[in-house]
Structure formats: structure tokens, C-alpha cells
Amino acid sequence: MSKLPKLRGHHLICLHFYKGEGYDEGFISSLNNLMVDVNNKGVVVVDGPDDVCFKCPHLKHEKCTFSDNAEDEIIEMDRLALKLTELKTGECVRWQDIAEKLPSLIQTWHIKFCLTCFWLKKCAVREYVNEVI
């Protein structure tokens, strides 16, 4: 069996709204390939940097340097994502199983994180929220 992609808490939610944009072509290509694997194989939930983070130009010494408070904000996002999805570190899960949980958690997630997110204009969460709520 091939190795499962590793995703941290907030990526378990946010990547459902990925529209093919990112920092640069290399990052986008890597993320596109990762999304194929995630859809085909599922994921293993990890704590800390994951397969997305390791391709990000802002990861330094296994910490996010996107902004002054980025690491603390990401840890908070990860914790809430795991609580809302009822998943635990080390758990293996199908991507579709996570998608089925989105309608019940998206309003909380959207209010708490999406409205101030740097990626908001580059993701499909608005369209999803308008459909579900």
C-alpha cells in the first residue's frame, strides 16, 4: 500500500476549497499532485507541518513565518479543525468522509477564520457557504 498524504488540522477543511492558486507554479503543481493523492488515497492526520507546509516558502525550522503570529494562529486553527471534524492526530480518513462533515461545521469555521484569511479571494469557500447556509 502506498503512503498516505499527511495533512494537519486546518488543511483538512481548507483544502476542500482549493481552486488551483498558490505562491508559485512549483507550489501549485505540488498541491495539485497532493490533491490527486488525497482524493484517491485519503489522508493521515498529523500535528504540525504537513505535506502542504513542506512545500511552502514560509516554513522555516518547522514553523510558519508568514506573519508575526502565524504559527500561533495556525495551531489554533488546527485545534478547532480537529474538534469540529472529530478527528485525532494519527487517524487515517477518506477525503470524502471529511467532506461529508463540512456542512455541519462550515458556518463556525467561516466566521472564525475565513473572513480574515489571506487566501479568501483564492478559494471557493464563499460559494460553498452560500450553498449550504
C-alpha positions, 0 to 999 in steps of 0.5 A: 500500500502506498503512503498516505498524504499527511495533512494537519488540522486546518488543511483538512477543511481548507483544502476542500476549497482549493481552486488551483492558486498558490505562491508559485507554479512549483507550489501549485503543481505540488498541491495539485499532485497532493490533491490527486493523492488525497482524493484517491488515497485519503489522508493521515492526520498529523500535528504540525507541518504537513505535506502542504507546509513542506512545500511552502516558502514560509516554513522555516525550522518547522514553523510558519513565518508568514506573519508575526503570529502565524504559527500561533494562529495556525495551531489554533486553527488546527485545534478547532479543525480537529474538534469540529471534524472529530478527528485525532492526530494519527487517524487515517480518513477518506477525503470524502468522509471529511467532506461529508462533515463540512456542512455541519461545521462550515458556518463556525469555521467561516466566521472564525477564520475565513473572513480574515484569511489571506487566501479568501479571494483564492478559494471557493469557500464563499460559494460553498457557504452560500450553498449550504447556509 
